[in-house]
């Protein structure tokens, strides 16, 4: 029984030590299109046993594809930023409209209620994320 416990402890220690060695675990590093194309082509070379000529041709194709993907990603980020700005402007206009109708006490209660709902959603999201 003691031997089993000792072996389990050692295995657990080795596993935790191995996991601690990788500081970027769970983090994504942003690669350049060139790096992504080279990585994809190397994977293809390993799995398909490509000749050097095939490797060079596929590298050029993959590089072209990654550059196109990068352009699309950039456009999407710009659109999302513009949409975010538009939504904020709409929200600010909505709050001004509410302020013109509600009393200061009602407006304070409305804002507090919004903070409470946001906190509930944040807690709900955090709870879901841990599962």
C-alpha positions in Angstrom: 0.0 0.0 0.0 2.8 2.4 0.9 4.6 1.6 -2.4 1.4 2.4 -4.4 1.0 5.7 -2.6 4.7 6.5 -3.1 4.4 5.7 -6.9 1.3 7.9 -7.2 2.9 10.8 -5.5 6.0 10.5 -7.7 3.9 10.3 -10.9 1.8 13.3 -9.7 5.0 15.3 -9.0 6.5 14.5 -12.4 3.3 15.5 -14.2 3.0 18.8 -12.4 6.7 19.5 -13.0 6.3 18.7 -16.7 3.3 21.0 -17.0 5.2 23.8 -15.1 8.0 23.7 -17.7 5.8 25.2 -20.5 5.2 28.9 -19.6 3.2 29.6 -22.7 0.7 26.8 -22.2 -2.7 28.2 -22.9 -1.4 31.3 -24.5 -1.5 31.9 -28.2 1.3 33.7 -29.9 0.5 35.7 -33.0 2.5 34.3 -35.9 3.3 36.2 -39.1 1.8 34.9 -42.4 5.3 33.7 -43.3 5.6 31.7 -40.1 2.1 30.2 -40.5 2.8 29.2 -44.2 6.1 27.6 -43.3 4.6 25.7 -40.4 1.7 24.4 -42.6 4.1 23.4 -45.3 6.4 21.6 -42.9 3.5 19.6 -41.6 2.5 18.7 -45.1 6.1 17.7 -45.9 6.2 15.4 -42.9 2.8 13.7 -43.6 3.0 13.6 -47.4 6.8 13.0 -47.9 7.1 15.9 -50.3 10.1 16.4 -52.5 12.1 19.6 -52.2 10.5 21.0 -55.4 7.0 20.2 -54.1 7.9 21.8 -50.8 9.0 25.1 -52.4 5.9 25.3 -54.6 3.5 24.5 -51.7 5.3 27.0 -49.5 4.6 29.7 -52.1 1.0 28.7 -52.4 0.5 28.6 -48.6 2.3 32.0 -48.2 -0.1 33.5 -50.7 -3.1 32.0 -48.9 -1.9 33.2 -45.5 -1.4 36.8 -46.8 -5.0 36.7 -48.1 -6.3 35.4 -44.8 -4.4 38.2 -43.0 -6.1 40.8 -45.1 -9.5 39.3 -44.3 -8.7 39.3 -40.6 -7.6 42.9 -40.7 -10.8 43.9 -42.5 -12.9 42.0 -39.9 -11.0 43.7 -37.0 -11.7 47.1 -38.6 -15.4 46.3 -39.1 -15.7 45.1 -35.5 -14.1 48.3 -34.2 -16.4 50.4 -36.3 -19.5 48.4 -35.1 -18.4 48.8 -31.5 -18.1 52.6 -32.0 -21.6 52.7 -33.6 -23.1 50.6 -30.8 -21.6 52.9 -28.2 -22.9 56.0 -29.9 -26.4 54.4 -30.1 -26.2 53.5 -26.4 -25.2 57.0 -25.4 -28.1 58.4 -27.4 -30.5 56.0 -25.8 -29.3 57.0 -22.3 -29.8 60.7 -23.2 -33.3 59.9 -24.3 -34.0 58.1 -21.0 -32.6 61.0 -19.1 -35.1 63.4 -20.8 -38.0 61.2 -19.6 -37.0 59.8 -16.3 -36.5 61.7 -13.0 -33.0 61.8 -11.5 -34.0 59.2 -8.9 -35.4 56.9 -11.6 -32.3 57.3 -13.7 -30.1 56.5 -10.7 -32.2 53.3 -10.0 -32.0 52.4 -13.7 -28.2 52.7 -13.8 -27.9 50.7 -10.5 -30.1 48.0 -12.0 -27.9 47.9 -15.1 -24.8 47.5 -13.0 -26.4 44.6 -11.1 -27.4 42.8 -14.3 -23.9 43.2 -15.7 -22.4 41.8 -12.5 -24.8 38.8 -12.7 -23.8 38.2 -16.3 -20.1 38.5 -15.5 -20.5 36.0 -12.6 -22.5 33.6 -14.8 -19.9 33.8 -17.5 -17.0 33.2 -15.1 -18.9 30.2 -13.6 -19.5 28.7 -17.1 -15.9 29.3 -18.1 -14.5 27.3 -15.1 -16.5 24.2 -15.9 
